[in-house]
């Protein structure tokens, strides 16, 4: 049986095999491109490892990478892994308070960022690319753990989610795993999202491990993404629903060539049904794969587009875990009734995550774990999401799920983005408030939006108030903190 190979050793082997073949193409915002061969990435990461070691990094260190999508980001990650260190990608635009809140949880760390308190900046990595310093291979070591993801948390409490498994794999196993999502060895993969988000970071590095050519967007831009798909014949990609929506609304999308796409893997946020159907028209149902899960890796669901057509709105059935829908007292609910989603992995005798800065997630006595998502299952065991418990709007005793309201509003041709929250009300408890980002050049028409929603939702679910913003505060992965938006408006009202 083949043995697992560390990510650092895997890069060394691929550099020896492929040499000057391109491993990563970076598509910059200014329209230019930069490329990095397998051999160059190997040499650069070896130099980066020695720089990190000179700054105190070893197998007990967390290397926090707080820079934009770049070739340097990959050199830093592999440099850390070659020392056995754990990587923690962080958003470079994260407010100082949140950034320091996350990094402050760590005793042993090295921060790479262009902000006060960082030990290394982007320029220090850039200078190593063509430096005349030692670029020879280092002794092989497996980072254990190798990856962590930071979170400000829906409640505002900073935490770090550590993947406790060794950062090693058998080459080709992801391509051959059960429920394969059209991930194959040797593909061209578009990395459209930010590397501080779990999916772009993990899918991209998994791709490099399995000989992918990565085409990495410095920042997401819908037209640029389609240009890269056409130019490099991209086959596999992760896209959040906000990215998918911006692509389908390009004025020339019908004439663009998306025929190279083998799989669009979608997760991070609920995908409105109209948007999923539009992508099926542009590609094919079997080329869309939706995933539901969490960074904690306690279990996931998957559903392919052609299967989704038979169960519209579902995020699929568990792919690698058992699932229960429970009430607040851990009692299992009948089919069709909304409750909290709990999962338990089939083959993980050890924990699948470790929190730094927060207590463990809610867990039943028999080991089922919840991260706060709500949903229900149909008679065939397909899961349908409702929303996170913290975002649920209870209006006069009726439950309203923001995602349902957002999906209806997002279909309006004048709406670029939308977030729905609950605002306090003396009699009803909460009322529905819609924060709308209009499409560029559009003057919002609240009356038109009200008429649109009246045709799509029952009266009590309709927004009772509207607010218009030039740009909603989503991160590049498509996530938004509804609870934070609600707190900001409650605070503003109290202060007025």
C-alpha positions as CSV (number, residue, x, y, z in Angstrom):
1,X,0.0,0.0,0.0
2,X,1.3,3.5,-0.9
3,X,2.6,5.6,2.0
4,X,1.5,9.1,2.8
5,X,3.8,11.9,1.6
6,X,4.2,15.2,3.4
7,X,3.2,18.3,1.4
8,X,6.7,19.6,1.5
9,X,8.2,16.4,0.2
10,X,5.5,16.2,-2.5
11,X,6.5,19.6,-3.8
12,X,10.2,18.5,-3.9
13,X,9.2,15.3,-5.9
14,X,7.0,17.2,-8.4
15,X,9.7,19.8,-8.9
16,X,12.1,17.0,-9.8
17,X,9.6,15.5,-12.1
18,X,8.2,18.6,-13.9
19,X,11.0,21.2,-13.5
20,X,10.1,24.2,-15.6
21,X,6.5,23.3,-16.2
22,X,4.2,26.0,-14.9
23,X,2.6,25.3,-11.5
24,X,0.9,28.6,-10.7
25,X,-0.3,31.5,-12.9
26,X,-1.2,34.7,-11.0
27,X,-3.7,36.9,-12.8
28,X,-3.2,40.4,-11.4
29,X,-5.8,43.1,-11.0
30,X,-4.0,45.3,-13.5
31,X,-4.4,42.7,-16.3
32,X,-0.8,41.4,-16.1
33,X,0.2,37.8,-15.3
34,X,3.1,36.2,-13.5
35,X,4.0,32.5,-13.5
36,X,5.9,30.2,-11.3
37,X,7.3,26.8,-12.3
38,X,7.4,23.8,-10.1
39,X,11.2,24.1,-9.8
40,X,10.9,27.8,-9.0
41,X,8.3,27.2,-6.3
42,X,10.5,24.5,-4.8
43,X,13.6,26.8,-4.6
44,X,11.6,29.8,-3.4
45,X,9.8,27.8,-0.6
46,X,13.2,26.4,0.5
47,X,14.6,29.9,0.9
48,X,11.4,31.0,2.7
49,X,11.7,28.0,5.1
50,X,15.2,29.2,6.0
51,X,14.1,32.8,6.5
52,X,11.2,31.6,8.7
53,X,13.6,29.3,10.7
54,X,15.9,32.3,11.2
55,X,12.9,34.1,12.7
56,X,12.3,31.3,15.2
57,X,9.8,29.1,13.3
58,X,9.8,25.4,14.1
59,X,7.3,22.6,14.3
60,X,5.6,24.2,17.3
61,X,5.0,27.5,15.5
62,X,1.8,28.9,13.9
63,X,2.7,30.8,10.7
64,X,0.0,33.5,10.2
65,X,-0.1,34.5,6.5
66,X,-2.0,37.8,6.2
67,X,-1.3,38.8,2.7
68,X,-3.4,39.0,-0.5
69,X,-3.5,36.2,-3.1
70,X,0.0,36.1,-4.5
71,X,2.8,33.8,-5.5
72,X,4.4,34.8,-2.2
73,X,1.4,33.3,-0.3
74,X,2.3,29.8,-1.7
75,X,6.0,30.2,-1.1
76,X,5.2,31.1,2.5
77,X,2.9,28.2,3.1
78,X,5.3,25.6,1.7
79,X,8.1,27.2,3.6
80,X,6.2,26.8,6.8
81,X,5.3,23.1,6.1
82,X,8.9,22.3,5.3
83,X,9.7,23.2,8.9
84,X,6.8,21.2,10.2
85,X,4.9,24.4,11.1
86,X,1.2,25.0,11.0
87,X,-0.2,27.6,8.6
88,X,-3.0,30.1,9.4
89,X,-4.1,32.2,6.5
90,X,-5.8,35.5,7.5
91,X,-7.5,38.3,5.6
92,X,-5.2,41.2,4.9
93,X,-8.1,43.6,5.2
94,X,-9.2,42.3,8.6
95,X,-9.6,45.2,11.1
96,X,-6.6,45.5,13.4
97,X,-8.7,44.6,16.4
98,X,-9.9,41.4,14.9
99,X,-6.5,40.5,13.5
100,X,-4.8,41.1,16.8
101,X,-7.7,39.2,18.5
102,X,-6.9,36.1,16.5
103,X,-3.1,36.2,16.5
104,X,-3.2,37.1,20.2
105,X,-4.5,33.7,20.9
106,X,-1.2,32.1,20.0
107,X,1.8,31.8,22.2
108,X,4.2,30.7,19.4
109,X,3.6,32.5,16.1
110,X,5.2,34.3,13.3
111,X,3.0,36.9,11.5
112,X,3.6,37.7,7.8
113,X,1.6,40.8,7.0
114,X,2.0,44.4,6.0
115,X,0.6,45.8,9.3
116,X,2.0,46.8,12.7
117,X,3.2,44.0,14.8
118,X,4.1,41.6,11.9
119,X,7.5,40.0,12.0
120,X,7.7,39.8,8.2
121,X,6.1,41.7,5.3
122,X,5.4,40.8,1.7
123,X,8.7,42.5,0.6
124,X,10.8,40.1,2.6
125,X,9.2,37.1,0.7
126,X,9.4,38.8,-2.7
127,X,13.1,39.4,-2.2
128,X,13.7,35.7,-1.8
129,X,12.4,34.7,-5.2
130,X,15.6,35.4,-7.1
131,X,18.0,35.6,-4.1
132,X,21.4,34.0,-4.2
133,X,20.7,32.2,-0.9
134,X,20.6,28.5,-0.1
135,X,17.7,26.9,-2.0
136,X,18.6,23.2,-1.5
137,X,16.0,20.8,-0.1
138,X,15.5,20.6,3.6
139,X,15.0,17.4,5.7
140,X,11.6,15.9,5.2
141,X,9.2,16.6,8.1
142,X,5.4,16.3,8.2
143,X,3.5,19.3,9.7
144,X,1.2,18.0,12.4
145,X,-1.1,19.9,12.4
146,X,-0.6,21.7,9.1
147,X,-3.5,24.0,8.7
148,X,-5.8,26.3,10.8
149,X,-8.4,28.8,9.9
150,X,-9.2,32.0,11.8
151,X,-12.7,33.2,12.6
152,X,-14.1,36.4,14.2
153,X,-17.1,34.2,15.0
154,X,-20.8,35.1,14.6
155,X,-20.8,36.3,18.1
156,X,-17.7,38.5,17.7
157,X,-15.4,36.1,19.7
158,X,-12.2,35.4,17.9
159,X,-11.2,31.8,17.6
160,X,-8.9,29.6,15.5
161,X,-10.1,26.3,14.1
162,X,-7.2,23.8,13.8
163,X,-7.2,20.8,11.6
164,X,-5.5,18.3,13.9
165,X,-4.5,15.8,11.2
166,X,-0.9,15.4,9.8
167,X,-0.4,17.5,6.7
168,X,0.3,14.5,4.5
169,X,-1.6,12.4,1.9
170,X,-1.3,9.6,-0.6
171,X,-1.0,11.1,-4.1
172,X,-4.2,10.7,-6.1
173,X,-6.5,9.7,-3.2
174,X,-8.6,12.8,-3.5
175,X,-9.2,12.1,-7.1
176,X,-10.3,8.6,-6.4
177,X,-12.3,9.1,-3.2
178,X,-16.0,8.1,-2.9
179,X,-18.3,10.9,-4.1
180,X,-15.5,12.4,-6.2
181,X,-16.5,15.9,-7.2
182,X,-14.8,15.8,-10.6
183,X,-11.5,16.5,-9.0
184,X,-8.8,14.7,-11.1
185,X,-5.0,14.6,-11.1
186,X,-3.4,17.0,-13.5
187,X,-6.3,19.5,-14.0
188,X,-6.2,23.2,-14.6
189,X,-7.9,24.8,-11.5
190,X,-9.1,28.3,-11.2
191,X,-8.6,29.7,-7.7
192,X,-11.0,32.6,-7.7
193,X,-11.5,33.2,-4.0
194,X,-9.3,34.6,-1.3
195,X,-6.7,32.3,0.2
196,X,-7.7,33.2,3.8
197,X,-10.9,31.2,3.2
198,X,-10.8,27.5,3.8
199,X,-12.1,26.3,0.4
200,X,-9.8,28.2,-2.0
201,X,-6.8,27.5,0.3
202,X,-7.5,23.8,0.7
203,X,-8.7,23.0,-2.8
204,X,-5.8,24.9,-4.3
205,X,-3.1,23.2,-2.2
206,X,-4.9,19.8,-2.7
207,X,-4.6,20.6,-6.4
208,X,-0.9,21.3,-6.3
209,X,-0.4,18.1,-4.4
210,X,-2.1,16.3,-7.3
211,X,-0.3,18.1,-10.1
212,X,-2.8,20.8,-10.9
213,X,-1.8,24.0,-12.7
214,X,-3.4,26.7,-10.6
215,X,-4.7,29.9,-12.2
216,X,-5.0,32.3,-9.2
217,X,-6.9,35.6,-9.3
218,X,-5.2,38.3,-7.2
219,X,-8.7,39.6,-6.4
220,X,-12.0,38.3,-7.7
221,X,-13.4,40.0,-10.8
222,X,-16.1,38.3,-12.7
223,X,-14.9,39.3,-16.2
224,X,-11.3,38.4,-15.4
225,X,-12.4,35.0,-14.1
226,X,-14.2,34.2,-17.3
227,X,-11.1,35.4,-19.3
228,X,-8.9,33.0,-17.4
229,X,-11.3,30.1,-17.8
230,X,-11.3,30.7,-21.6
231,X,-7.5,31.3,-21.9
232,X,-6.3,28.4,-19.8
233,X,-9.2,26.0,-20.3
234,X,-9.9,25.8,-16.6
235,X,-11.6,22.5,-15.5
236,X,-12.2,22.7,-11.8
237,X,-13.0,25.7,-9.5
238,X,-14.6,26.7,-6.3
239,X,-17.1,29.5,-6.5
240,X,-19.2,31.1,-3.8
241,X,-22.8,32.1,-4.8
242,X,-21.9,35.8,-4.9
243,X,-19.1,35.0,-7.5
244,X,-21.5,32.9,-9.5
245,X,-24.1,35.7,-9.5
246,X,-21.6,38.3,-10.8
247,X,-20.4,36.0,-13.5
248,X,-23.9,35.1,-14.8
249,X,-24.8,38.8,-14.9
250,X,-21.9,39.7,-17.2
251,X,-23.5,41.3,-20.3
252,X,-21.7,38.9,-22.7
253,X,-21.9,35.7,-20.7
254,X,-24.0,33.9,-23.3
255,X,-21.2,34.2,-25.9
256,X,-18.4,33.2,-23.5
257,X,-16.8,29.7,-23.8
258,X,-17.2,27.7,-20.6
259,X,-16.9,24.3,-22.3
260,X,-13.7,23.4,-20.5
261,X,-15.4,23.3,-17.1
262,X,-15.7,19.9,-15.6
263,X,-16.8,20.9,-12.1
264,X,-17.9,24.1,-10.3
265,X,-17.8,23.3,-6.6
266,X,-20.1,25.7,-4.7
267,X,-20.2,26.2,-0.9
268,X,-19.7,29.0,1.7
269,X,-23.4,30.2,1.5
270,X,-26.8,29.1,0.3
271,X,-27.2,29.2,-3.5
272,X,-30.5,30.6,-4.7
273,X,-32.3,28.1,-6.9
274,X,-32.6,30.6,-9.8
275,X,-28.8,31.0,-9.8
276,X,-28.1,27.3,-9.8
277,X,-30.5,26.8,-12.7
278,X,-28.8,29.6,-14.6
279,X,-25.4,27.9,-14.2
280,X,-26.9,24.6,-15.4
281,X,-28.0,26.4,-18.6
282,X,-24.5,27.8,-19.1
283,X,-22.6,24.6,-18.3
284,X,-24.6,21.4,-17.5
285,X,-26.4,20.0,-14.4
286,X,-23.8,17.3,-13.9
287,X,-21.0,19.9,-13.8
288,X,-22.3,21.6,-10.6
289,X,-21.6,20.3,-7.2
290,X,-22.8,21.8,-4.0
291,X,-21.3,21.1,-0.7
292,X,-22.4,21.7,2.8
293,X,-20.1,21.4,5.8
294,X,-17.9,23.3,8.2
295,X,-14.2,24.0,8.7
296,X,-14.6,21.7,11.7
297,X,-14.9,18.8,9.3
298,X,-17.5,17.0,11.4
299,X,-19.3,15.8,8.3
300,X,-20.6,17.1,5.0
301,X,-23.3,16.7,2.4
302,X,-23.0,16.9,-1.3
303,X,-25.3,17.0,-4.2
304,X,-24.7,17.2,-8.0
305,X,-26.7,19.4,-10.2
306,X,-28.6,16.6,-12.0
307,X,-29.5,15.1,-8.6
308,X,-30.5,18.5,-7.3
309,X,-33.1,18.8,-10.1
310,X,-34.9,15.9,-8.4
311,X,-34.6,17.5,-5.0
312,X,-34.5,21.3,-5.7
313,X,-33.2,23.3,-2.8
314,X,-31.5,20.4,-1.1
315,X,-27.7,20.4,-0.2
316,X,-27.7,16.6,-0.5
317,X,-27.2,13.7,1.8
318,X,-24.3,13.0,4.1
319,X,-21.2,11.9,2.2
320,X,-19.0,10.8,5.0
321,X,-21.0,11.0,8.2
322,X,-24.2,10.3,10.1
323,X,-26.6,13.1,10.6
324,X,-29.4,13.9,13.0
325,X,-31.9,16.9,13.3
326,X,-32.3,17.6,17.0
327,X,-34.3,20.0,19.1
328,X,-32.8,22.0,22.0
329,X,-33.0,19.0,24.3
330,X,-31.1,16.7,21.9
331,X,-34.3,14.9,20.9
332,X,-34.4,13.8,17.3
333,X,-37.1,15.5,15.2
334,X,-39.3,13.9,12.6
335,X,-38.8,14.4,8.8
336,X,-39.7,17.8,7.6
337,X,-39.4,19.5,11.0
338,X,-36.7,22.2,11.3
339,X,-34.1,21.7,14.0
340,X,-30.3,21.9,14.6
341,X,-28.1,19.9,12.3
342,X,-25.7,17.5,14.1
343,X,-23.2,15.2,12.4
344,X,-20.7,12.5,13.4
345,X,-18.0,11.3,11.0
346,X,-17.9,7.6,10.1
347,X,-14.1,7.0,10.3
348,X,-12.6,9.6,12.7
349,X,-11.8,8.0,16.1
350,X,-9.9,11.2,16.8
351,X,-11.4,14.8,16.9
352,X,-11.7,16.4,13.5
353,X,-11.0,19.9,14.9
354,X,-9.6,21.8,17.8
355,X,-10.6,25.3,18.8
356,X,-8.2,27.9,20.2
357,X,-10.0,30.7,21.9
358,X,-13.4,29.1,22.3
359,X,-15.0,26.1,24.0
360,X,-15.8,23.0,21.8
361,X,-18.8,23.1,19.6
362,X,-22.1,21.7,20.9
363,X,-21.8,17.9,21.1
364,X,-24.3,15.2,22.1
365,X,-23.3,12.5,24.6
366,X,-22.9,10.1,21.6
367,X,-20.5,12.3,19.7
368,X,-22.7,14.2,17.2
369,X,-21.5,17.8,16.7
370,X,-23.3,21.0,15.6
371,X,-21.8,24.3,14.6
372,X,-25.2,26.1,14.7
373,X,-26.8,25.4,11.3
374,X,-30.5,24.7,11.1
375,X,-32.4,22.5,8.6
376,X,-34.7,19.5,8.0
377,X,-34.6,16.3,6.0
378,X,-37.1,14.9,3.5
379,X,-38.3,11.2,3.4
380,X,-35.3,10.3,1.3
381,X,-32.8,11.7,3.7
382,X,-31.9,14.9,1.7
383,X,-31.0,17.9,3.8
384,X,-32.6,21.3,3.3
385,X,-31.0,24.2,5.1
386,X,-32.9,26.9,6.9
387,X,-30.4,29.2,8.5
388,X,-28.1,29.5,11.4
389,X,-29.9,29.6,14.8
390,X,-28.3,33.0,15.5
391,X,-29.7,34.5,12.3
392,X,-33.3,33.1,12.7
393,X,-35.9,35.9,12.8
394,X,-38.8,35.2,15.1
395,X,-41.6,37.6,14.2
396,X,-44.8,37.4,16.3
397,X,-43.9,33.7,17.0
398,X,-43.3,32.8,13.4
399,X,-39.9,31.6,12.2
400,X,-38.4,33.5,9.2
401,X,-35.2,32.3,7.6
402,X,-33.2,35.1,6.1
403,X,-31.8,32.9,3.3
404,X,-35.3,32.4,1.9
405,X,-36.0,36.1,1.8
406,X,-32.5,36.8,0.4
407,X,-33.0,34.3,-2.4
408,X,-36.2,35.9,-3.5
409,X,-34.8,39.4,-3.5
410,X,-31.5,38.4,-5.2
411,X,-33.4,37.3,-8.3
412,X,-34.6,40.8,-9.0
413,X,-32.5,42.2,-11.9
414,X,-31.7,45.4,-10.1
415,X,-30.3,43.7,-7.0
416,X,-26.5,43.0,-6.9
417,X,-26.5,41.7,-3.4
418,X,-28.7,41.5,-0.3
419,X,-28.6,40.7,3.4
420,X,-31.7,40.2,5.5
421,X,-31.7,40.7,9.3
422,X,-34.1,41.0,12.2
423,X,-34.6,44.3,13.9
424,X,-36.1,44.6,17.4
425,X,-39.8,45.4,17.7
426,X,-41.7,46.1,20.9
427,X,-44.8,44.0,20.0
428,X,-43.6,41.5,17.4
429,X,-40.1,40.7,18.8
430,X,-38.4,41.2,15.5
431,X,-39.3,42.6,12.1
432,X,-37.7,41.7,8.7
433,X,-35.2,44.3,7.4
434,X,-33.5,44.0,4.0
435,X,-30.2,45.6,3.2
436,X,-29.9,45.9,-0.6
437,X,-26.9,46.6,-2.8
438,X,-28.2,47.8,-6.1
439,X,-26.5,46.9,-9.4
440,X,-24.1,49.7,-10.6
441,X,-26.0,52.6,-12.2
442,X,-29.3,51.6,-10.8
443,X,-31.4,53.9,-8.6
444,X,-33.2,51.8,-6.0
445,X,-37.0,51.6,-6.2
446,X,-38.4,50.4,-3.0
447,X,-41.9,50.2,-4.3
448,X,-40.8,47.9,-7.1
449,X,-39.0,45.6,-4.7
450,X,-42.1,45.4,-2.5
451,X,-44.2,44.5,-5.5
452,X,-41.7,41.8,-6.5
453,X,-41.6,40.3,-3.1
454,X,-45.4,40.3,-2.8
455,X,-45.5,37.8,-5.7
456,X,-42.9,35.5,-4.1
457,X,-43.4,35.3,-0.3
458,X,-46.2,35.2,2.2
459,X,-46.9,38.5,3.9
460,X,-45.2,37.9,7.2
461,X,-41.9,37.0,5.5
462,X,-41.7,40.1,3.4
463,X,-39.3,42.8,4.5
464,X,-41.0,45.6,6.4
465,X,-38.1,48.0,5.9
466,X,-35.4,48.5,3.3
467,X,-32.0,50.0,3.4
468,X,-29.7,50.6,0.4
469,X,-25.9,50.4,0.5
470,X,-23.3,50.9,-2.2
471,X,-21.6,47.7,-1.2
472,X,-22.4,45.1,1.4
473,X,-19.6,44.1,3.7
474,X,-19.1,40.5,2.4
475,X,-15.6,39.1,2.5
476,X,-14.3,37.7,-0.8
477,X,-15.4,34.2,0.1
478,X,-19.1,35.4,0.0
479,X,-19.7,35.3,3.8
480,X,-21.4,38.0,5.7
481,X,-22.2,38.3,9.4
482,X,-25.9,39.1,9.7
483,X,-25.7,39.3,13.5
484,X,-23.0,42.0,13.2
485,X,-25.1,44.0,10.8
486,X,-28.1,43.7,13.2
487,X,-26.0,44.8,16.2
488,X,-24.7,47.9,14.3
489,X,-28.2,49.0,13.5
490,X,-29.4,48.4,17.0
491,X,-26.5,50.4,18.5
492,X,-27.1,53.2,16.0
493,X,-30.8,53.4,16.9
494,X,-30.0,53.4,20.6
495,X,-27.5,56.2,20.2
496,X,-29.9,58.4,18.2
